[in-house]
Amino acid sequence: EGIALGTVGHKKVAFVGMERADAVGIYDVTVPTTPVFLQLLKCGDAPEGVLFIPAKDSPTKKSLLVVSSEEDGLVKVYTPSTI
């Protein structure tokens, strides 16, 4: 449904919202021609939008992933620093 790109540590990472799977797929895209699946983040009901906030712009000084859900109306914030 949505995609966000960012840098976590030394990795370029893609966060891919999958509305029907109720999850966000996280991929290392440091080498864009050979993406590597890192993890599946089960985030509840139908992630509609994903937004990456780099550490330099974050109030916590850590990278943040913001996921909004369509059906339940929730906004969830994750710290993807342990990828």
VOMI-104981 format. One line per 2 residues: number of its first residue (from 1); their letters; for each residue x, y, z negated of N, C-alpha, C. Coordinates in nm, 3 decimals. Layout:
N
NUM> a> X/Y/Z/X/Y/Z/X/Y/Z | ...
This chain:
83
1> eg> 0.082/-0.120/0.000/0.000/0.000/0.000/0.086/0.126/0.000 | 0.190/0.127/-0.082/0.279/0.243/-0.087/0.422/0.195/-0.101
3> ia> 0.515/0.284/-0.070/0.657/0.250/-0.082/0.731/0.372/-0.135 | 0.831/0.345/-0.218/0.917/0.452/-0.268/1.061/0.402/-0.263
5> lg> 1.152/0.492/-0.233/1.294/0.459/-0.228/1.367/0.539/-0.333 | 1.473/0.480/-0.388/1.553/0.551/-0.487/1.683/0.479/-0.513
7> tv> 1.765/0.540/-0.596/1.892/0.480/-0.636/1.886/0.451/-0.785 | 1.913/0.324/-0.819/1.918/0.281/-0.958/2.058/0.223/-0.979
9> gh> 2.135/0.288/-1.065/2.275/0.248/-1.079/2.347/0.275/-0.948 | 2.404/0.171/-0.891/2.473/0.186/-0.762/2.395/0.125/-0.647
11> kk> 2.270/0.086/-0.674/2.189/0.020/-0.572/2.085/0.115/-0.514 | 2.067/0.106/-0.382/1.954/0.171/-0.317/1.840/0.071/-0.328
13> va> 1.727/0.115/-0.380/1.618/0.024/-0.412/1.488/0.071/-0.345 | 1.412/-0.026/-0.293/1.279/0.000/-0.238/1.176/-0.062/-0.331
15> fv> 1.073/0.016/-0.363/0.962/-0.029/-0.446/0.840/-0.036/-0.354 | 0.788/-0.155/-0.333/0.681/-0.177/-0.237/0.553/-0.215/-0.311
17> gm> 0.454/-0.126/-0.308/0.327/-0.154/-0.373/0.247/-0.254/-0.292 | 0.196/-0.356/-0.360/0.116/-0.459/-0.293/-0.019/-0.466/-0.362
19> er> -0.113/-0.392/-0.306/-0.244/-0.374/-0.369/-0.315/-0.506/-0.394 | -0.317/-0.593/-0.297/-0.392/-0.718/-0.313/-0.324/-0.816/-0.408
21> ad> -0.194/-0.802/-0.428/-0.120/-0.890/-0.520/-0.112/-0.831/-0.661 | -0.161/-0.708/-0.679/-0.153/-0.639/-0.808/-0.010/-0.633/-0.859
23> av> 0.083/-0.599/-0.769/0.225/-0.602/-0.805/0.304/-0.502/-0.721 | 0.427/-0.478/-0.766/0.523/-0.399/-0.690/0.644/-0.488/-0.665
25> gi> 0.679/-0.507/-0.539/0.799/-0.582/-0.503/0.918/-0.488/-0.507 | 1.027/-0.534/-0.566/1.146/-0.451/-0.578/1.259/-0.516/-0.499
27> yd> 1.319/-0.437/-0.407/1.421/-0.488/-0.316/1.545/-0.400/-0.320 | 1.661/-0.465/-0.317/1.788/-0.394/-0.300/1.804/-0.371/-0.150
29> vt> 1.806/-0.244/-0.110/1.820/-0.209/0.031/1.949/-0.130/0.054 | 2.049/-0.157/-0.030/2.178/-0.090/-0.015/2.232/-0.112/0.125
31> vp> 2.217/-0.235/0.176/2.248/-0.266/0.316/2.112/-0.287/0.383 | 2.062/-0.185/0.453/1.924/-0.189/0.503/1.892/-0.307/0.595
33> tt> 1.989/-0.359/0.665/1.963/-0.470/0.757/1.954/-0.605/0.685 | 1.991/-0.609/0.558/1.982/-0.732/0.479/1.926/-0.703/0.340
35> pv> 1.797/-0.669/0.333/1.738/-0.642/0.202/1.739/-0.768/0.115 | 1.752/-0.746/-0.017/1.755/-0.856/-0.112/1.642/-0.838/-0.213
37> fl> 1.556/-0.940/-0.224/1.448/-0.936/-0.322/1.507/-0.940/-0.462 | 1.465/-0.848/-0.550/1.514/-0.844/-0.687/1.412/-0.898/-0.786
39> ql> 1.289/-0.848/-0.777/1.187/-0.895/-0.870/1.049/-0.851/-0.826 | 0.948/-0.916/-0.885/0.810/-0.881/-0.864/0.757/-0.825/-0.995
41> lk> 0.713/-0.702/-0.992/0.663/-0.635/-1.112/0.511/-0.643/-1.111 | 0.455/-0.728/-1.196/0.310/-0.737/-1.207/0.264/-0.614/-1.285
43> cg> 0.187/-0.528/-1.220/0.157/-0.399/-1.282/0.008/-0.378/-1.303 | -0.069/-0.482/-1.300/-0.211/-0.465/-1.325/-0.288/-0.445/-1.198
45> da> -0.395/-0.374/-1.207/-0.493/-0.367/-1.101/-0.452/-0.279/-0.983 | -0.439/-0.337/-0.867/-0.428/-0.270/-0.737/-0.341/-0.144/-0.735
47> pe> -0.208/-0.160/-0.735/-0.124/-0.040/-0.728/-0.148/0.036/-0.597 | -0.195/0.156/-0.609/-0.231/0.237/-0.492/-0.115/0.327/-0.449
49> gv> -0.042/0.379/-0.545/0.069/0.469/-0.512/0.189/0.440/-0.600 | 0.306/0.460/-0.544/0.430/0.444/-0.620/0.516/0.569/-0.599
51> lf> 0.580/0.613/-0.704/0.663/0.732/-0.699/0.789/0.704/-0.780 | 0.904/0.726/-0.720/1.031/0.710/-0.789/1.081/0.847/-0.833
53> ip> 1.121/0.857/-0.959/1.178/0.981/-1.012/1.323/0.951/-1.052 | 1.420/1.011/-0.984/1.560/0.985/-1.018/1.595/1.038/-1.157
55> ak> 1.695/0.978/-1.217/1.736/1.013/-1.354/1.762/1.163/-1.369 | 1.821/1.224/-1.268/1.854/1.366/-1.278/1.731/1.455/-1.288
57> ds> 1.615/1.406/-1.241/1.490/1.483/-1.246/1.394/1.435/-1.354 | 1.435/1.334/-1.428/1.348/1.270/-1.526/1.360/1.338/-1.664
59> pt> 1.249/1.352/-1.736/1.256/1.409/-1.870/1.331/1.318/-1.969 | 1.340/1.188/-1.936/1.411/1.094/-2.024/1.557/1.076/-1.982
61> kk> 1.595/1.137/-1.868/1.729/1.123/-1.809/1.758/0.981/-1.763 | 1.651/0.901/-1.746/1.659/0.767/-1.690/1.567/0.763/-1.570
63> sl> 1.599/0.681/-1.470/1.511/0.665/-1.355/1.374/0.617/-1.400 | 1.271/0.666/-1.332/1.134/0.626/-1.365/1.061/0.581/-1.238
65> lv> 0.976/0.483/-1.254/0.886/0.440/-1.147/0.744/0.463/-1.197 | 0.669/0.545/-1.124/0.531/0.576/-1.160/0.440/0.501/-1.063
67> vs> 0.346/0.425/-1.119/0.254/0.345/-1.038/0.111/0.383/-1.076 | 0.034/0.424/-0.975/-0.107/0.454/-1.000/-0.192/0.339/-0.949
69> se> -0.299/0.309/-1.021/-0.386/0.198/-0.985/-0.520/0.249/-0.937 | -0.570/0.185/-0.834/-0.693/0.229/-0.770/-0.818/0.196/-0.852
71> ed> -0.831/0.073/-0.893/-0.955/0.029/-0.956/-0.969/0.074/-1.101 | -0.862/0.062/-1.182/-0.876/0.096/-1.324/-0.841/0.241/-1.355
73> gl> -0.787/0.314/-1.256/-0.758/0.455/-1.274/-0.639/0.485/-1.363 | -0.559/0.384/-1.395/-0.444/0.404/-1.483/-0.319/0.446/-1.406
75> vk> -0.233/0.519/-1.476/-0.101/0.553/-1.426/-0.001/0.491/-1.523 | 0.089/0.409/-1.469/0.187/0.340/-1.553/0.326/0.392/-1.517
77> vy> 0.412/0.403/-1.619/0.548/0.451/-1.598/0.645/0.343/-1.644 | 0.737/0.305/-1.555/0.837/0.203/-1.585/0.976/0.264/-1.576
79> tp> 1.070/0.208/-1.650/1.211/0.248/-1.643/1.287/0.137/-1.573 | 1.316/0.152/-1.443/1.379/0.044/-1.368/1.532/0.039/-1.380
81> st> 1.583/0.066/-1.498/1.728/0.071/-1.514/1.792/-0.067/-1.530 | 1.712/-0.170/-1.551/1.767/-0.303/-1.576/1.758/-0.393/-1.454
83> i> 1.745/-0.335/-1.337/1.733/-0.415/-1.214/1.866/-0.479/-1.181
